[in-house]
């Protein structure tokens, strides 16, 4: 029987207790309270609400919650629920409350606001559904036993502390879990974040009553659109949710077992008539009303289009960076995988790094073989020019009138020959000699020549199998090759019969032996049935190849083999010999020479779903749709490397990874550049949380981790730190500055910017070299002797450049030494390496006439950053450096030998004269 509530207790909680607390607080902060109506409530309560519920904070407050038997009570700061919230979130309510309270608690922990006496859950001694919900929303709590209630003073102090936490969260907390309406619009209009299949699902739900649907209802609607036998949407939800989380740097949403919940990023959930129904989140519904579908279509094209240069990409995205900044940034990455970007807030430090990461991800060059020329000679013939080799006349197999033929690779071929008639007999002419031949397609996969990790895996497999193959010729082992990221013809799948492919999962898998051609890198001959999957309306397609737990960019090529049936043609070719240029005409017997333009309107990209399925099968593969960069905001309380590399969780007995750790391990499996961008890097002491990285970058040693394998920093990982300077930040030590190029970002005139008067030009050297940070990065390991040899023969005004360079470095080193800021071998080597990559970018001129522009950059990036001190200590040094950088009788920046360094030193002199103290990063 439920305990009844006395009117005295009801009045006490609703009125007397509330009034007494407000009197002790000195202001009316305590709001409502209740002990029940008729019967005693499961949990009598009294709350303190200081804010209006909004999109960012949602429903949170401070409250006193009494145990059902009144044996004690909790003071709690909580995420609360009421009928509207409960109805909205439905079956996902507990997940919502636990994640909201968890993320706010993590924010308070990062802000050093948690106390040792705080509890993170509440035990009400009863296991009712209502009490579970109240406990799930606990951010922090403190328990008071009724038999041992502390003094009023302690109670009020505790209450004030909780109210201060509440106010701190109101003023400073940013909801990094849920998406705002504007964020959803941005996501919906970007095909790289919401792929076409996911967008179709959301469109279906947006047209349903109450924006709700079961998976069966979605499947039925999708079937009407031509997509058959779709049973589950888990993988597509997972893939798109991950991309959104990474792109917007959102917090993960966890289930009770610690795994991530991806559906709640999009939906609420509830049981309706025995079926689980998903409902689009309110902000998502509102965003659909504002989404520009045409912009989405254009956005999809823009995302995948190729730009001529990174500079064009920046302009297209609305960002202005001068030529020198772009060149210095990209050249610095070749010399050292660690750079520090400094400058006023809003000058684009983080954005430049982010945009370059996106640019090279979308413009990664693929290995493309040379194409022969093909022209349509007449309406009846296709003409192609080929070069003879021994295979042009040799017999393919003994006893058969067939030879291997010519490989005719041409981007126009499939424009003339219908794809379903490729393999057939044709009339041919070879230098006017008539005969017959057979044309058949050969499909080959080439993987990127820079994919060293995949190549090494193939080498190991090949070498390990050589011995066994020698013993037993039949003992050949095939390995699975997967092609992903392709446009697949979904309609043709219904007609598949007896193919060499595995069960369709959105990828194409086949078995191949690892041979020497696999190591070149190159060719895997793909089964002919690939035509049933891929719309080959052109002779090559980009894709990804996965094998041995590694992946690479790849390219599928159609090549056409022309095998000569006529003996007289083979005899003629043998007489011509190797290397002769031969004109070949091919006539289609059926005269079907219409341009091949099939309808591929139903072709869909399945790469995201396929990767999610691979992950579900626990295959140790990387999701290549993941971003190749992470922006990590540095916390003010970072004192150890666990915020970067994670830590071993003794409670779960699992290694707790971080976004930075995930990016590093992702980079280990890939050959593509990856970027770890540490935003506001000096918000904590860099030496404390980043010391292991500094050491690993120099020594190439692995970083030891507790409970996990030591972490190797791969050569394709680049670490970019952005720097702001104010009263909340720390200065860098010489140890850090010695190990990085420090690039300063400039501000532009407001009037010039607003009126469009800023005229800039982009880099104009060897762009393919400049924009590939891995091209030439072997310069990092070159010692001074190798660098000297590299510049052998390079002149400046008929003088050896090496002598001029060493003299200039010596000059600056001597001046800096006077005040204790000279530099050692590391800095000298890195300056010379920078000059080497700059020379390469300038196309290795014999006369390096532009060397001063790059040496100017190194003065500013490597020599000056360590300068700091009083006028007494460094005043003379700055004056002397200023004089050397000017190197002219006219004190004008236009006349300066090293203008950028001269301008920086001029600025530092002014600050020193005014404040009697200066540092490079002011």
C-alpha positions in Angstrom: 0.0 0.0 0.0 1.3 3.4 -1.0 2.2 5.7 2.0 -0.2 8.6 2.2 1.1 12.1 2.4 0.1 14.4 5.2 -0.9 18.0 4.4 1.8 19.1 6.8 4.6 17.4 4.8 3.1 18.7 1.6 3.0 22.3 2.9 6.5 21.9 4.3 8.1 20.9 1.0 6.1 23.1 -1.3 6.2 26.3 0.9 8.1 26.2 4.2 11.3 24.5 3.0 11.4 26.5 -0.2 11.0 29.8 1.7 13.6 28.9 4.3 16.1 28.0 1.6 15.5 31.2 -0.3 15.9 33.2 2.9 19.2 31.5 3.6 20.4 32.1 0.0 19.4 35.8 0.2 17.4 35.6 -3.1 14.5 33.7 -4.5 16.3 30.9 -6.5 14.2 28.0 -5.2 11.2 27.4 -7.5 8.8 24.5 -7.3 8.5 21.4 -5.1 6.2 18.5 -4.6 5.7 15.5 -2.3 2.9 14.0 -4.2 -0.9 14.3 -4.4 -2.8 12.0 -2.0 0.0 9.4 -1.8 3.6 10.2 -1.1 5.5 10.6 -4.4 8.2 8.0 -5.3 10.6 10.9 -5.0 9.6 14.2 -3.4 11.5 17.0 -4.9 12.4 20.7 -4.7 14.1 22.4 -7.7 16.1 25.4 -8.7 15.8 26.5 -12.3 18.0 29.5 -13.5 17.5 29.5 -17.3 15.0 29.2 -20.0 15.1 25.9 -21.8 16.9 26.4 -25.1 18.4 24.4 -28.0 21.9 24.4 -26.5 21.3 23.5 -22.9 17.9 21.7 -23.0 16.3 20.9 -19.6 18.8 21.0 -16.7 18.5 22.3 -13.2 19.6 21.8 -9.6 17.3 20.0 -7.2 16.8 18.2 -3.9 15.5 14.7 -4.5 14.2 12.8 -1.5 14.4 9.0 -1.2 10.9 7.3 -1.2 11.3 6.2 2.4 12.6 9.7 3.4 15.8 8.1 4.8 17.9 10.6 3.0 18.1 13.0 0.2 20.3 14.1 -2.8 21.4 17.5 -3.9 21.8 17.0 -7.6 22.7 18.9 -10.7 20.8 17.0 -13.4 19.4 16.7 -16.9 15.8 16.4 -16.2 12.8 15.1 -18.1 9.1 16.0 -18.2 6.2 14.7 -20.2 7.0 16.5 -23.4 10.7 15.3 -23.4 9.6 11.7 -22.4 7.1 11.6 -25.2 9.6 13.0 -27.7 12.5 10.7 -27.0 10.4 7.6 -26.3 12.6 4.5 -26.0 15.7 6.6 -26.4 15.0 8.7 -23.3 17.5 6.9 -21.1 20.2 7.2 -23.8 19.4 10.9 -24.1 19.6 11.6 -20.4 22.7 9.6 -19.8 24.6 11.1 -22.6 23.5 14.7 -21.8 24.6 14.3 -18.2 27.8 12.6 -19.2 28.9 15.3 -21.7 28.1 18.1 -19.2 30.0 16.3 -16.5 33.0 15.8 -18.9 32.9 19.5 -19.6 33.0 20.3 -15.8 35.8 17.8 -15.4 37.8 19.5 -18.1 37.2 22.8 -16.4 38.4 21.4 -13.0 35.0 22.0 -11.4 34.4 18.5 -10.0 34.9 17.7 -6.3 36.0 14.5 -4.7 32.7 14.2 -2.7 30.6 14.2 -5.8 28.5 11.2 -6.9 27.7 10.5 -10.5 24.5 8.5 -10.0 21.8 8.2 -7.4 20.5 5.1 -5.6 16.9 5.4 -4.5 16.7 1.9 -3.1 13.8 1.2 -5.4 14.1 0.1 -9.0 11.1 1.8 -10.7 11.1 3.1 -14.2 10.6 6.7 -13.0 13.5 6.5 -10.6 15.8 5.0 -13.3 15.1 8.0 -15.4 15.9 10.5 -12.6 19.1 8.6 -11.9 20.1 8.6 -15.6 20.1 12.4 -15.7 22.6 12.8 -12.9 25.4 15.1 -13.8 26.8 15.3 -10.2 25.1 14.7 -6.9 25.8 14.7 -3.1 23.9 12.5 -0.6 22.8 13.4 2.9 21.6 10.8 5.3 18.5 11.8 7.3 20.2 10.6 10.5 23.2 12.8 10.0 22.2 16.0 8.3 25.1 18.6 8.3 24.8 22.1 9.5 22.8 24.8 7.6 26.1 26.5 6.7 27.4 23.3 5.0 24.1 22.7 3.3 24.0 26.3 1.9 27.7 26.1 0.9 27.0 22.9 -1.0 23.9 24.4 -2.6 25.7 27.5 -3.7 28.5 25.4 -5.2 25.9 23.4 -7.2 24.2 26.6 -8.3 27.5 28.1 -9.3 28.2 24.9 -11.4 24.7 25.4 -13.0 25.5 29.1 -13.8 28.9 28.2 -15.2 27.4 25.6 -17.5 24.7 28.2 -18.7 27.5 30.7 -19.5 30.1 28.4 -21.0 28.8 25.0 -22.1 28.4 24.3 -25.8 26.2 21.3 -26.8 28.5 19.2 -29.0 26.2 16.3 -29.2 23.1 17.5 -31.1 22.9 19.4 -34.3 21.3 22.7 -34.7 18.9 23.5 -37.5 21.6 25.4 -39.4 24.0 22.5 -38.9 21.5 20.0 -40.3 20.9 22.2 -43.3 24.7 22.3 -43.9 24.9 18.5 -43.6 21.8 17.8 -45.8 23.2 20.0 -48.6 26.6 18.1 -48.6 26.6 14.8 -50.5 29.8 13.8 -48.7 28.1 13.9 -45.3 24.7 12.6 -46.3 25.0 10.2 -49.2 22.1 9.7 -51.7 20.7 6.6 -50.0 20.6 8.2 -46.6 19.0 11.3 -48.1 16.4 9.1 -49.8 15.5 7.5 -46.5 15.2 10.9 -44.8 13.0 12.2 -47.7 10.7 9.2 -47.3 10.4 9.9 -43.6 9.9 13.6 -44.2 6.8 12.8 -46.3 5.3 10.4 -43.6 2.7 11.3 -41.1 4.4 12.8 -38.0 7.8 12.4 -39.7 7.8 8.8 -38.4 8.4 5.3 -40.0 9.4 1.8 -39.3 12.2 0.2 -41.2 9.6 -2.0 -43.0 7.7 1.1 -44.2 11.0 2.7 -45.4 11.9 -0.6 -47.2 8.5 -0.7 -48.9 8.8 2.9 -50.1 12.4 2.2 -51.3 11.1 -0.8 -53.2 8.7 1.4 -55.1 11.7 3.4 -56.2 13.4 0.3 -57.6 15.5 -0.8 -54.6 14.7 -4.3 -53.8 15.2 -6.6 -50.8 16.5 -4.0 -48.4 16.1 -5.5 -44.9 18.3 -3.3 -42.7 19.6 0.2 -42.7 21.9 -0.1 -39.8 25.1 0.2 -41.9 24.0 3.2 -43.8 22.9 5.0 -40.6 26.3 4.1 -38.9 28.3 5.4 -41.9 26.5 8.7 -42.3 26.3 9.3 -38.5 30.1 8.8 -38.2 30.8 11.3 -41.0 28.6 13.9 -39.4 30.2 13.4 -36.0 33.7 13.8 -37.4 32.9 16.7 -39.8 31.2 18.8 -37.1 33.4 17.5 -34.3 30.4 16.2 -32.3 30.5 14.1 -29.2 29.8 10.4 -29.5 26.4 9.1 -28.2 26.8 5.9 -26.1 24.7 2.9 -25.2 24.8 1.4 -21.7 27.4 -1.1 -22.8 29.8 1.6 -23.9 29.2 1.1 -27.7 28.2 4.1 -29.8 24.6 4.6 -30.8 24.4 6.1 -34.2 20.6 6.2 -34.8 19.9 8.7 -32.1 21.9 11.3 -34.0 19.0 11.4 -36.5 15.9 10.0 -34.7 13.7 9.6 -31.6 12.2 6.1 -31.2 9.1 4.5 -29.8 7.0 1.3 -29.9 3.8 1.7 -31.9 1.5 -1.3 -32.2 4.3 -3.8 -31.6 6.7 -2.2 -34.1 9.6 0.1 -33.4 9.1 3.4 -35.1 11.7 6.1 -35.8 10.9 9.7 -35.8 13.1 12.4 -37.3 14.5 14.9 -34.7 12.7 18.2 -34.6 15.8 20.2 -35.8 16.1 17.8 -38.7 12.5 18.2 -39.7 12.9 22.0 -39.6 16.2 21.8 -41.6 14.4 19.9 -44.4 12.2 22.9 -44.9 15.2 25.0 -45.5 17.4 22.6 -47.5 18.1 23.6 -51.0 18.0 20.4 -53.0 19.5 22.0 -56.1 22.4 23.3 -54.0 22.8 19.7 -52.8 23.1 18.5 -56.3 25.6 21.1 -57.2 27.4 20.6 -53.9 27.8 17.0 -54.8 29.5 17.9 -58.1 31.6 20.6 -56.4 32.8 18.2 -53.7 34.2 15.8 -56.2 35.4 18.2 -58.9 39.1 18.6 -59.4 40.8 21.9 -58.9 43.8 23.1 -60.8 45.5 24.1 -57.6 45.1 24.5 -53.9 45.0 28.2 -54.4 41.9 27.8 -56.7 40.3 25.6 -54.0 40.9 28.3 -51.4 39.3 31.0 -53.6 36.4 28.8 -54.4 35.8 28.4 -50.6 36.0 32.1 -50.0 39.5 32.3 -48.3 42.3 34.6 -49.1 45.9 33.6 -48.5 48.9 35.1 -50.2 51.3 33.1 -52.3 54.1 33.2 -49.7 51.9 31.9 -46.9 50.7 28.9 -49.0 54.2 28.1 -50.3 55.9 28.4 -46.9 53.2 26.2 -45.2 53.4 23.4 -47.8 57.2 23.5 -48.1 57.5 23.3 -44.3 55.5 20.1 -44.2 58.0 18.4 -46.4 60.9 19.3 -44.1 59.2 18.4 -40.8 55.8 16.9 -40.1 55.2 19.5 -37.3 54.3 23.2 -37.8 53.1 26.0 -35.5 50.7 28.6 -36.9 50.5 31.9 -35.1 48.6 35.1 -35.7 45.6 37.1 -34.6 42.3 35.2 -34.1 40.4 34.9 -37.3 43.3 35.0 -39.7 42.6 31.5 -41.0 45.3 29.4 -39.2 43.0 26.4 -38.5 41.1 26.9 -41.7 44.1 26.7 -44.0 45.1 23.4 -42.5 41.6 22.0 -42.7 41.1 23.1 -46.3 44.4 21.7 -47.4 43.4 18.3 -45.8 40.1 18.4 -47.7 41.8 19.5 -50.9 44.4 16.7 -51.1 41.7 14.1 -50.0 39.6 15.1 -53.0 42.4 15.7 -55.5 44.7 12.7 -54.8 46.4 11.7 -58.1 45.6 8.2 -59.3 48.0 6.1 -61.4 46.9 6.5 -65.0 48.6 4.6 -67.8 49.3 6.2 -71.2 46.6 6.2 -73.7 47.0 5.6 -77.4 45.3 7.8 -79.9 42.2 6.7 -81.6 40.2 8.4 -84.3 37.1 7.5 -86.2 38.3 7.3 -89.8 35.1 6.6 -91.6 31.6 5.8 -90.6 32.5 2.1 -90.9 36.0 1.9 -89.4 37.7 2.8 -86.2 41.4 3.5 -86.7 44.1 3.1 -84.1 47.9 3.3 -84.2 49.9 0.6 -82.4 53.6 -0.3 -82.0 54.8 -3.8 -82.8 56.3 -6.1 -80.2 57.3 -9.8 -80.4 53.8 -10.7 -79.2 52.4 -9.1 -82.3 53.1 -12.2 -84.4 54.0 -15.0 -81.9 51.4 -17.8 -81.5 49.6 -17.6 -78.2 49.5 -21.4 -77.6 51.1 -24.2 -79.5 48.7 -25.9 -81.9 46.3 -22.9 -82.0 46.2 -20.2 -84.6 46.0 -17.4 -82.1 48.4 -14.9 -80.7 48.4 -12.6 -77.6 47.7 -9.6 -79.7 48.0 -5.9 -79.2 46.8 -4.1 -76.1 44.8 -1.2 -77.3 44.1 1.2 -74.5 42.0 4.2 -75.4 39.6 6.5 -73.7 37.4 6.8 -76.9 37.1 3.2 -77.7 33.9 2.5 -75.7 32.3 5.6 -77.4 32.2 3.6 -80.6 31.8 0.0 -79.8 28.7 -1.3 -77.9 29.8 -2.8 -74.7 27.8 -6.0 -75.1 29.6 -6.7 -78.4 33.1 -6.1 -77.3 34.1 -9.7 -77.4 33.7 -10.8 -81.1 35.2 -11.2 -84.5 36.0 -8.1 -86.6 37.3 -7.3 -90.1 40.6 -5.6 -89.7 43.2 -3.9 -91.9 46.9 -3.7 -90.9 48.8 -1.2 -93.1 46.2 -2.0 -95.8 46.4 -5.8 -95.5 42.9 -7.2 -94.9 42.2 -10.0 -92.5 40.2 -11.0 -89.5 40.8 -10.5 -85.7 39.2 -11.0 -82.4 38.7 -8.1 -80.0 38.1 -8.8 -76.3 38.3 -6.6 -73.3 40.9 -7.0 -70.6 40.2 -5.3 -67.3 43.1 -4.4 -65.1 43.4 -2.7 -61.7 46.3 -0.5 -60.9 47.0 0.7 -57.3 48.7 3.9 -56.5 52.5 3.8 -56.9 52.8 5.7 -53.6 51.0 3.0 -51.6 54.2 1.6 -50.1 52.4 -0.2 -47.3 50.2 -2.3 -49.6 53.2 -3.0 -51.9 55.2 -4.3 -48.9 52.4 -6.6 -47.9 52.3 -8.0 -51.4 56.1 -8.4 -51.4 55.9 -10.4 -48.2 53.2 -12.7 -49.5 55.0 -13.2 -52.8 58.3 -14.1 -51.2 56.8 -16.3 -48.6 55.0 -18.4 -51.3 57.9 -18.7 -53.7 59.5 -21.6 -51.9 56.3 -23.6 -51.6 55.4 -23.0 -55.2 58.8 -24.3 -56.3 58.1 -27.6 -54.4 54.6 -27.9 -55.7 53.6 -26.1 -58.9 49.9 -26.6 -58.0 50.4 -25.1 -54.5 49.4 -21.5 -55.4 47.5 -19.4 -53.0 45.0 -16.8 -54.0 44.3 -13.7 -51.8 41.1 -11.7 -51.6 41.1 -8.4 -53.4 38.2 -5.9 -52.9 37.3 -3.0 -55.0 35.2 -0.3 -53.3 34.0 3.2 -53.8 32.6 2.4 -57.3 29.3 3.4 -59.0 27.5 0.1 -59.2 24.7 -0.9 -61.6 22.1 -2.0 -59.1 19.5 -3.0 -61.7 21.9 -5.6 -63.3 22.3 -7.5 -60.0 18.9 -9.2 -60.6 20.4 -10.9 -63.7 23.6 -12.1 -62.1 24.3 -15.8 -62.8 27.3 -18.0 -61.9 29.9 -15.3 -61.5 33.3 -15.3 -59.9 32.3 -12.7 -57.4 31.4 -13.2 -53.7 27.9 -12.3 -52.5 27.2 -8.7 -53.3 27.7 -6.4 -50.3 28.3 -3.2 -52.2 31.8 -4.1 -53.0 33.4 -6.4 -55.6 35.6 -9.2 -54.3 37.7 -11.7 -56.2 40.6 -14.0 -55.6 44.0 -13.4 -57.2 47.5 -14.8 -56.9 50.2 -12.4 -55.8 52.7 -12.2 -58.6 55.6 -9.9 -59.6 53.1 -7.6 -61.4 51.3 -7.1 -58.0 54.5 -5.5 -56.7 55.2 -3.1 -59.6 52.6 -1.8 -58.5 50.0 -2.9 -60.9 48.0 -5.2 -62.6 45.4 -7.5 -61.3 43.3 -8.9 -64.1 39.7 -8.6 -63.1 37.1 -11.2 -64.0 35.0 -10.3 -67.1 31.8 -10.3 -65.1 32.7 -7.0 -63.7 30.7 -5.6 -66.6 27.6 -6.6 -64.8 28.5 -4.2 -62.0 30.2 -1.2 -63.4 28.9 1.3 -65.9 32.0 1.4 -68.2 30.9 4.3 -70.4 34.6 5.3 -70.2 37.7 3.3 -70.3 38.8 3.9 -66.7 37.3 4.5 -63.3 38.7 5.6 -59.9 38.1 3.3 -56.9 39.8 1.9 -53.8 41.5 -1.4 -53.5 41.6 -3.3 -50.2 43.8 -6.3 -49.5 45.9 -7.6 -46.6 44.2 -5.2 -44.2 45.6 -2.2 -46.2 43.9 0.1 -48.8 45.1 2.3 -51.6 43.7 4.6 -54.2 43.3 2.6 -57.5 42.2 2.8 -61.0 40.4 0.3 -63.1 41.3 0.3 -66.8 39.6 -1.4 -69.8 42.2 -2.4 -72.4 41.3 -4.1 -75.6 43.2 -7.1 -76.9 43.2 -7.4 -80.7 44.3 -10.9 -81.6 45.2 -11.5 -85.3 43.6 -14.6 -86.9 45.1 -14.1 -90.3 48.5 -15.7 -90.9 49.4 -13.3 -93.7 49.1 -10.4 -91.2 51.3 -12.1 -88.6 54.0 -12.8 -91.2 53.9 -9.1 -92.3 54.3 -7.9 -88.7 57.2 -10.3 -88.1 58.9 -8.9 -91.2 58.4 -5.3 -89.9 60.1 -6.3 -86.6 59.8 -4.8 -83.1 59.1 -1.1 -82.7 57.3 -0.4 -86.0 54.4 2.0 -86.0 51.4 0.2 -87.6 48.0 1.7 -88.7 45.1 -0.6 -87.8 41.6 -0.3 -89.0 38.8 -2.2 -87.2 35.4 -2.7 -88.8 32.5 -3.9 -86.7 30.9 -6.8 -88.6 27.5 -5.7 -87.3 28.3 -2.0 -88.1 27.1 -1.1 -84.6 29.2 2.0 -84.3 26.7 4.2 -82.4 28.0 6.1 -79.4 27.7 4.0 -76.2 25.5 6.0 -73.9 23.4 3.7 -71.7 21.0 5.0 -69.0 22.8 4.8 -65.7 20.3 7.0 -63.9 19.8 4.3 -61.2 23.5 3.9 -60.5 24.2 4.6 -56.8 27.4 4.9 -54.7 27.6 2.2 -52.1 31.0 2.8 -50.7 29.9 4.1 -47.3 27.5 1.3 -46.7 30.0 -1.3 -47.9 32.6 -0.1 -45.5 30.2 -0.1 -42.6 29.4 -3.7 -43.4 33.1 -4.6 -43.5 33.4 -3.0 -40.0 30.5 -5.0 -38.8 32.4 -8.2 -39.8 35.3 -7.0 -37.7 37.7 -7.0 -40.6 40.7 -4.9 -39.6 40.3 -2.3 -42.3 40.2 1.4 -42.3 37.2 3.4 -43.2 38.6 5.4 -46.1 35.5 7.6 -46.0 36.7 8.9 -42.7 38.2 12.4 -42.8 42.0 12.5 -43.2 42.2 15.2 -40.5 40.9 15.9 -37.0 40.7 19.3 -35.3 41.4 18.7 -31.6 40.7 21.7 -29.3 43.3 21.6 -26.6 42.0 21.8 -23.1 43.3 24.2 -20.4 43.8 21.3 -18.0 45.9 19.0 -20.3 48.9 17.9 -18.3 49.7 14.5 -19.8 49.5 12.8 -23.2 46.3 10.8 -22.4 44.2 13.6 -24.0 46.0 12.8 -27.3 46.8 9.1 -27.2 44.1 7.8 -24.8 44.6 5.6 -21.7 43.9 2.2 -20.4 40.5 2.2 -18.5 40.9 -0.1 -15.5 37.2 -0.2 -14.9 36.3 -1.5 -18.4 39.7 -3.3 -18.9 39.8 -1.7 -22.4 42.0 0.9 -24.0 40.1 4.2 -24.1 41.0 5.8 -27.4 40.6 9.5 -28.5 39.9 11.1 -31.8 43.6 11.9 -32.2 44.6 8.3 -31.4 42.0 7.0 -34.0 43.5 9.4 -36.6 47.0 8.2 -35.9 46.1 4.5 -36.2 44.1 5.3 -39.3 47.2 6.9 -40.8 49.3 3.9 -40.0 47.1 1.8 -42.3 47.2 4.3 -45.2 49.7 6.0 -47.4 47.6 9.1 -47.8 48.5 12.3 -45.8 46.7 12.7 -42.5 46.5 15.9 -40.4 46.2 16.2 -36.6 45.3 19.9 -36.0 45.7 21.0 -32.4 43.6 24.1 -32.0 44.9 26.6 -29.5 47.9 24.3 -28.8 49.3 26.6 -26.1 46.2 26.7 -23.9 48.1 24.2 -21.8 51.9 23.7 -21.4 52.8 22.0 -24.6 55.8 20.3 -23.1 53.6 18.4 -20.6 51.1 16.8 -22.9 53.1 16.7 -26.1 56.6 15.8 -25.0 56.3 12.2 -26.2 55.4 13.4 -29.7 58.3 15.8 -29.9 60.6 13.0 -29.0 59.0 10.6 -31.4 59.1 13.0 -34.3 62.9 13.4 -33.8 63.9 9.8 -32.9 61.3 7.8 -34.9 60.9 5.8 -31.7 57.4 4.5 -30.7 55.4 6.1 -27.9 54.9 3.6 -25.1 51.3 3.1 -24.0 50.0 1.3 -21.0 47.9 -1.7 -21.8 48.3 -1.2 -25.6 51.0 -1.7 -28.2 53.5 1.2 -28.5 52.2 3.8 -30.8 54.3 4.5 -34.0 54.0 8.0 -35.5 53.8 7.3 -39.3 55.6 9.5 -41.8 52.2 10.4 -43.4 51.0 12.1 -40.2 51.3 15.9 -40.0 50.8 17.7 -36.8 49.7 21.4 -37.0 49.4 23.5 -33.9 47.6 26.8 -34.0 48.5 29.5 -31.4 46.7 32.4 -29.8 48.4 34.7 -27.3 46.5 36.1 -24.3 46.4 35.9 -20.5 45.1 32.3 -20.7 47.9 30.8 -22.8 51.4 29.7 -22.2 54.5 30.5 -24.2 56.5 27.8 -26.0 59.9 26.6 -24.8 62.9 26.6 -27.1 62.6 22.8 -27.2 59.3 23.1 -28.9 60.2 26.0 -31.2 63.4 24.2 -32.3 61.4 21.3 -33.6 58.9 23.2 -35.8 58.5 25.8 -38.5 56.6 28.8 -37.0 54.4 30.5 -39.6 52.8 33.9 -38.8 49.5 34.8 -40.4 48.9 38.3 -41.4 45.8 40.5 -41.2 44.5 42.6 -44.1 42.9 46.0 -44.2 39.2 45.9 -43.4 38.4 48.3 -46.2 40.4 46.5 -48.7 38.8 43.2 -47.7 35.3 44.5 -47.7 35.7 46.4 -51.1 37.4 43.4 -52.8 40.6 45.4 -53.3 43.0 42.7 -52.1 44.8 41.4 -55.2 46.6 38.1 -54.6 48.2 35.5 -56.9 48.8 31.8 -56.3 52.0 29.7 -56.3 53.5 29.3 -59.8 56.3 26.7 -59.4 56.1 22.9 -59.5 52.5 22.6 -58.1 52.3 18.8 -58.3 55.4 18.7 -56.1 54.3 21.5 -53.8 50.8 20.2 -53.1 51.9 16.6 -52.4 53.3 16.7 -48.8 54.7 13.2 -49.2 56.6 13.9 -52.4 60.2 14.5 -51.6 59.8 14.0 -47.8 62.9 11.7 -47.8 64.6 15.1 -47.5 63.9 14.7 -43.7 66.6 12.0 -43.4 69.3 13.7 -45.5 72.4 14.8 -43.6 74.6 17.8 -44.2 76.9 15.9 -46.6 74.0 14.7 -48.8 72.5 18.2 -48.8 75.8 19.7 -49.8 76.0 17.2 -52.7 72.5 18.0 -53.7 73.4 21.7 -54.3 76.6 20.8 -56.1 76.8 23.0 -59.3 74.0 25.4 -58.2 75.1 29.0 -58.6 74.1 32.5 -57.6 75.7 35.1 -59.8 78.4 32.6 -60.7 79.2 31.8 -57.1 78.5 28.5 -55.5 75.2 28.7 -53.8 76.3 26.5 -50.9 79.1 29.0 -50.0 76.6 31.9 -50.0 74.0 29.9 -47.9 76.5 28.7 -45.3 77.9 32.3 -45.0 74.4 33.8 -44.4 73.5 31.1 -41.8 76.8 31.8 -40.0 76.1 35.5 -40.0 72.7 35.1 -38.2 74.0 32.4 -35.9 76.8 34.7 -34.7 74.5 37.6 -33.9 72.0 35.5 -32.1 74.7 33.8 -30.0 75.5 37.1 -28.3 72.2 37.1 -26.4 72.1 33.3 -26.0 69.7 32.5 -28.9 72.0 30.8 -31.3 71.1 27.5 -32.8 72.6 24.1 -33.4 72.9 21.3 -36.0 69.1 20.5 -36.0 68.1 24.0 -37.0 70.9 24.3 -39.5 69.9 21.0 -41.2 66.2 22.0 -41.3 67.0 25.4 -42.8 69.1 23.8 -45.5 66.4 21.1 -46.1 63.8 23.9 -46.6 66.1 25.5 -49.1 66.4 22.2 -50.9 62.6 21.6 -51.2 62.2 25.3 -52.3 64.9 24.7 -55.0 63.0 21.6 -56.1 59.7 23.6 -56.2 61.5 26.2 -58.4 62.3 23.3 -60.8 65.9 22.9 -59.8 67.4 25.9 -61.6 71.2 25.9 -62.1 71.1 29.6 -61.1 69.0 29.8 -57.9 68.3 33.5 -58.3 65.2 33.5 -56.0 66.9 31.9 -53.0 66.6 35.0 -50.8 62.8 34.8 -50.8 63.0 31.3 -49.2 65.9 32.1 -46.9 63.8 35.1 -45.7 61.1 32.6 -44.7 63.6 30.5 -42.7 64.9 33.5 -40.8 61.3 34.3 -39.7 60.2 30.7 -39.2 63.3 29.1 -37.6 65.6 31.8 -36.3 63.5 34.5 -34.9 60.7 32.6 -33.0 62.9 31.9 -30.0 63.6 35.6 -29.4 62.2 37.0 -26.2 63.4 39.1 -23.4 64.0 42.6 -22.0 65.5 45.5 -23.9 68.7 45.1 -21.9 69.2 41.5 -23.0 68.0 41.4 -26.6 67.8 45.1 -27.7 71.2 45.1 -29.4 70.6 41.7 -31.0 67.3 42.8 -32.6 68.9 46.0 -33.8 71.7 44.0 -35.5 69.4 41.5 -37.0 67.3 44.4 -38.3 70.3 45.9 -40.0 71.3 42.5 -41.6 67.8 42.0 -43.0 67.7 45.5 -44.5 71.2 45.3 -46.0 70.6 48.7 -47.6 71.4 52.4 -46.9 67.7 53.2 -47.4 65.6 52.2 -44.4 62.6 51.0 -46.4 60.9 47.6 -46.5 60.9 47.7 -50.3 64.7 47.9 -50.3 65.2 45.2 -47.7 67.1 42.0 -48.6 64.8 39.9 -46.4 61.6 42.0 -46.3 59.3 39.6 -44.2 61.9 39.2 -41.5 62.7 42.9 -41.7 59.0 43.8 -41.1 58.8 41.4 -38.2 61.9 42.8 -36.5 60.6 46.4 -37.1 57.5 45.4 -35.2 59.4 43.8 -32.4 61.7 46.9 -32.0 58.6 49.1 -31.6 57.1 46.8 -28.9 60.5 46.6 -27.2 60.9 50.4 -27.0 57.4 50.8 -25.6 57.1 47.9 -23.2 60.8 47.1 -22.5 60.0 43.5 -23.2 59.2 41.5 -26.4 58.7 38.0 -27.8 58.3 36.8 -31.3 54.7 35.6 -30.6 53.4 38.8 -29.0 
